[in-house]
Amino acid sequence: MSNLGIRRVAVLGAGTMGHGIAEVFAMSGFEVNLMDVSDEILRNALNRIRDSLERLSRRGELREGVDAIMSRIHTTTKVAEAVRDIDFLVEAVPENADLKKSIFREADQYAPPHAIFASNTSTIPITELSEATSRREKFVGMHFMNPPPLMKLVEITRGKYTSDDTVNITVQLTRILNKEPVVVNKDVPGFIVNRVLFRVMLEACREATQEGIKIVDLDAMARNVLGLPMGTFELLDYIGLDTSLFIVKAMTERGFKAHSCPLLEDLVSKGKLGVKSGEGFYKYPGPGQYVKPRVLPEQGLELDPIRLMAPAINELAWLVREGVATVDDIDKSVKLGLNYPWGLSEFADEAGIDNIVDALTQLKNASGWEEYEPDPLLTNYVKEGRLGRKSGRGFREYPGVEFRRYEEIMLRIDPPSAWIILNKPDKLNVLTPKMADEIVNALRSVEDDPRVRVVVITGSGRAFCAGADINQFQNATPMQMFKAMRHYHSMTLEIEYYTKPVIAAINAMPLVVVWRLLWPATSG
């Protein structure tokens, strides 16, 4: 097929992932040998593939008829028959290392020497599996997301022996399948997506168990504040609690530093496996009957989204520093593999890398857990002043962004807007006379700047502004109070008669809830 020399593909395993992978290859014009242990499993797989294709056809998403695609899928219960005369193999049997190795040993005996072997594993090291074959340099990880026909992301993992040619061919093949590849350059447990996903899930579990935060409130925050398609516990239910527990244990056994989730373990021990059993963290109408848990629009808004995401940002830093993956590929992974509306680097740069480090430090001090230690990449960024968008540079560069630091505020000129950032996060950005004066000075410095059309006032950290600093009023004389009020009055007058719109952005990073604070009459 095409200039890769790949025409016939074997998919070993016709279960949840295997039949979907076979469908993807057949849709792209490849001849597919689909193998499983029984004719009944294979018949069910073909029925599911046809149902999926018919749905895609009704939506106008197929380039040819369903029957034409189905004619390219051939079934067998024998490995030797499945791999004879193939050019590429994808293994998708259950996540059992011994089973996978056994399958690969047998396939290695009968497949042509030029054929590339790939595993769809999400947890087992590619190097370990490749050692069961005589073609270690032609062995690669090719992890599709579920369901394969709909999800765009494919993680391509390089094992210890995998050749550059094998990686490059697999990347090109992935694009022919109309998928988006990301390359995992080191064979680390969980690759990219699962490492990020379970950092968020385990932090949510810690907050529920150690701090007593309600599960539904944490899920509401994930949906209402972070804009995620599912809450953390809702997603665990959807994946399956037994599956999630298996993935966590498989990763930690192979070096992923993490503490277990007792809530998850308890539910699994009781047979409450999530949607598949009808009950997990939430109750459902019946086994396999998913209904989205209800949360209120105002629910979870008081919780700190930076704290929930900080461990995932720490994982991003580790993956980049260790050369496992690029920032671009990690961002692509969470957008396409987890359906996040933003990349991790985008979140970190918007929230402020200094705020991420502060959150991790607080988490480490509170829990005593090693996995919360801020990665050296993050701490070095803070030392270098690479704080994210507010400083013009973080994980990414922001050309044209000018940054000015005052004592209690920061000013970021990011045309066509200028951002005045109240910068006392440890005190919830309480307002002082000095801060009021600095806001006035910042407003005046950009009023005649032609690059700036609007000024946004926001706060760093988790708060916008907690109000005036009450400490200044303790033991103050009436005259001192009068002088303090004069600073605040000057600030409000400056905003009231400002010649450009001034907007207040209430923090809910990386999303913001914005309303018009004051729109001067002079601005029309």
Secondary structure, 3 states (H helix, E strand, C coil): CHHHCCCEEEEECCCCCHHHHHHHHHHCCCEEEEECCCHHHHHHHHHHHHHHHHHHHHCCCCCCCHHHHHCCEEEECCHHHHHCCCCEEEECCCCCHHHHHHHHHHHHHHCCCCCEEEECCCCCCHHHHHCCCCCHHHEEEEEECCCCCCCCEEEEEECCCCCHHHHHHHHHHHHHCCCEEEEECCCCCCCCHHHHHHHHHHHHHHHHHHCCCCHHHHHHHHHHCCCCCCCHHHHHHHHCHHHHHHHHHHHHHCCCCCCCCHHHHHHHHCCCCEHHHCECCCECCCCCCCCCCCCCCCCCCCCCHHHHHHHHHHHHHHHHHCCCCCHHHHHHHHHHHCCCCCCHHHHHHHHCHHHHHHHHHHHHHHHCCHHHCCCHHHHHHHHCCCCEHHHCECCCECCCCEEEECCCEEEEEECCEEEEEECCHHHCCCECHHHHHHHHHHHHHHHCCCCCCEEEEEECCCCCCCCECHHHHCCCCHHHHHHHHHHHHHHHHHHHCCCCCEEEEEEECCEEEEEEEECCHHHC
